Amino acid sequence: MEVLEKKWDQSSFSDPTLPSSLRALIDISLTTVCAARRDGGFNCNCLPGHGWNASICSHHSPCHGSYNFRSCDCIIFDHPNTGYCQLLPPAPGNLSLNSALPSPGSTLILAILLSHEATELKWYLWPVGNQIPVRLQAGTQVSLSAKKGQAVLTITNISQDWAGQYVCRFVSWGFQWELRRVVEVPLQASDVLRFPRQLSIPCNAFSGFQLSCCIPNTNLIYAASWSPTYLSGTTALLSKTSGIQCLTLVVPSCPKNDTEYTCKLQSPGLDPVSIPISVSIIQDQDTTCPQDSLGGDWNVTKAGHMAQIPCPLNRTGMVERHCGAKGIWGPINSSCIDVRLAAMFHTAQLLLAGQGQPKKKVPQLMAQLREQVAAVGSPSDLITLLDTVKILAQVVIRARTELSRKTLEDFLMATNDLLELDPKSLWAPAQAQVPSVSSAILQAVESLGRSLCSSDHPFYLTLPNVQLQTQLLGPMTPEDYSVAFSTHPPIRVTIPHHALAQLAWETGHVSITSMVLRKLSHILPMNHGQGLGDLVYATPDLVLSNSIKDGNQTVTKVKIIMDFGGTKGTPTCVFWDHNLFQGAGAWSREGCEAGVGDTSSTTKCVCLHLTSFSILMSLHSVPDNPTLTLLSQMGLGASILALLLCLGVYRIVWRTVVRNKISYFRHVALLNVVLCLLAADTFFLGTLLLSLGPPSPLCLAVTFLCHFFYLATFFWMLAQALVLAHQLLFVFHHLSKHQVLPIMFILGYLCPLGFAGATLGLYLPRGQYMQEDACWLDGKGGALYTFVGPVLSIVGVNGLVLAMAVVKLLRPSLSEGPQIEKRQALLGVIKALFILMPIFGLTWVLGLATFMDRGNEIPHYLFTVLNTSQGIFILLFGCLTDKKVQEALLKHFCCILPAVSTVSLATNDVSNFESSK
């Protein structure tokens, strides 16, 4: 220390009291100062203008700081004579930034210009309040770029999380350099916590109130004040907890009027930040919600206002409750989150943004995950934890981080505990708030499960709700990949060797991960994608996830065979598609086929891609039936031919059969029924033959036209029935063509057009217009009911008309005749029923039965046969069985038929009143 304290000049070296070695010196330059440590070592510092060589620094521990941020200012030596600092050359770079005071939400750019070659360049941020700096890496907000002589750090969407000291560290000229710049981010109103947000108080039972505004840690100096300040007795109290400063306003007396209090934050040179809190006075005539203790202490609150109470201890957020206009409390909305879960979520967010090293930070967070699951006590907690897991999966994928066996085990054990959480009080409310939360956690499990480090294969883990098996295969592996899980029921996975041989084998090895998750029945929503229709399926309890990694690439297309045991009923092989239902996910069968397993209770699924698979069981479903499809096509084809033949018959006999008004109205209605049904059947058959799908615009057009023409068919049937009903009720009333025909055309075409257009406009924007596997109306959202409803109504009206006709045929004057006449009357009733029922569309009653209950195949066959044969029915019973049509056809083909007295199409009674007109 004497050497350090003495001032040395040229004459000092000639002092005879100095040792001879020092008298020979002509100058001295001190570079290093070492101080003894308690452990026997020495802390050696460099004096200004000097520094340690980078190689020496890298082989010694720093005196201060952490391993993540090694400083070369002071290093530890075992002996003070081991090394010394060297004279530093001029700084080889200059650090600049676009703004030292960036506004929140803007972009910060730091650039370093280098005059000499630099290596090991790294960026760090020393946030406000942190003890150690954080390594910055590429993330969702951070981007790094470098080129010769320049390196740039860009950070988007700046907030308080990015305020602090930025450090650029690199090696040049053999020394480690650090260039630093301080960035200050002004506060904005969203950074300030206020409580309450609004308040309503009664002055007749007033005991004072408090208003608080709290600001986070910041490297700017802010002065906080409340206004108005003229109120007597108000005092402001300043407190500081966990780095957050709060200014509380205590108001002991009730304000005379509604008052808006403002917490004002002012920093030199910056615009002030104002945080308003409105206080309303409850008058005697005001409607209020009474004091309540449900879920907390709720004070009397003015109608239309929101009441707030703070969260319980160790929870962050707010509990809110709205007071309705009639003075009735609304439901309690709590955003309270466990502070540990909130802190972990914030850490994961910053890690994804670019603050921290995923390789080191992810294992630390995974080790805490199981403890965090135990802290879940509300749906908000669960959503926060699942969002944290989702973010960690994104970090692992983005940084291509490989997980150690211990880290993956920590995560899967936490996943096992997650699946044990109560489905009613936690999972169901969480999914109601965020529909995609369950699909996101399944995707995270898939992503993290295949991220095991290659040196840790094979890995086997069996937990109550999670089973995992991994293998590392080489290109010379001769056998198929095959693993079995001892679940209930059992599951086996096989990937043929020829499918594996088609992979790229970039690194010479391929890792395969198979995982079974249990208890997903209460987590995943029962959404069904294209091809699954509207059937009701049993919820799958087991989900099998498979993944293949070829080097850094994830393989998605490969043939995989899965055997699911314990299957009963009609199985459907499905996979979970995360992209359906706007991210909420759904089961889809695309690329998967179900086959017969080795036993009667086993289903073999063959899929051409990898993801999470399962079996949907429909105990009462009708599977895709080629016979039913062929029957539909043949029936529609025969119906179209019959309708065309019917048009040809009308072309020949029209003038003969419409000689009176009643016959004219009847055959006009029947002709339009033929035309509408012909158009509808043609469009529908076209979709079956061309295999049109719902994504096609042509499919949309066909759906609309089929809806319109099928409805028009029934409305013309209704017009025909109404004409018949008029003649049954008003026998002697004459009908005018000029009056009846416009009404019939309005009823037959404009009404169905209105129904079809309204359905298209109402359900298409919602995505609920068409079925997912056919060009027809969707039954889930309600579009199908706009067809079924009018049809059943028309069938009901036609049924009443038919009943009236039967009563007319069975009138006493008809039944009092001889026995032979009674027999003829019964034959007339049977013939009328047999003719009018298919014409008036009563077969759609059977169609409704198939829509309500899809489990029985017999109604499907009956409905298909009857409905696709409507054209044949019309040809036979609406056209060819008509006596006048028969006579006109025979006359046209030069045949003479003797007159025969018999029962006509609509019975003698109907013929009599027609001819009388």
Beta strands, then each sheet from edge to edge (+ up, - down):
strand 1: 32-36
strand 2: 42-46
strand 3: 50-51
strand 4: 74-77
strand 5: 86-87
strand 6: 93-97
strand 7: 108-114
strand 8: 119-127
strand 9: 134-136
strand 10: 142-147
strand 11: 150-155
strand 12: 164-172
strand 13: 175-183
strand 14: 193-195
strand 15: 198-202
strand 16: 209-215
strand 17: 223-227
strand 18: 235-241
strand 19: 244-251
strand 20: 259-266
strand 21: 273-282
strand 22: 288-289
strand 23: 301-302
strand 24: 306-310
strand 25: 315-316
strand 26: 318-323
strand 27: 329-334
strand 28: 337-338
strand 29: 459-462
strand 30: 466-473
strand 31: 481-485
strand 32: 491-495
strand 33: 510-518
strand 34: 542-550
strand 35: 553-555
strand 36: 560-564
strand 37: 570-577
strand 38: 586-588
strand 39: 592-596
strand 40: 603-607
strand 41: 612-618
sheet 1: 1+ 2- 4+
sheet 2: 3+ 5-
sheet 3: 6+ 7- 11+ 10-
sheet 4: 9+ 8- 12+ 13-
sheet 5: 14+ 16- 19+ 18-
sheet 6: 15+ 21+ 20- 17+
sheet 7: 22+ 23-
sheet 8: 24+ 26- 27+
sheet 9: 25+ 28-
sheet 10: 29+ 30- 33+ 34- 35+
sheet 11: 29+ 30- 33+ 34- 41+ 37- 38+
sheet 12: 31+ 32- 36+ 40- 39+
end
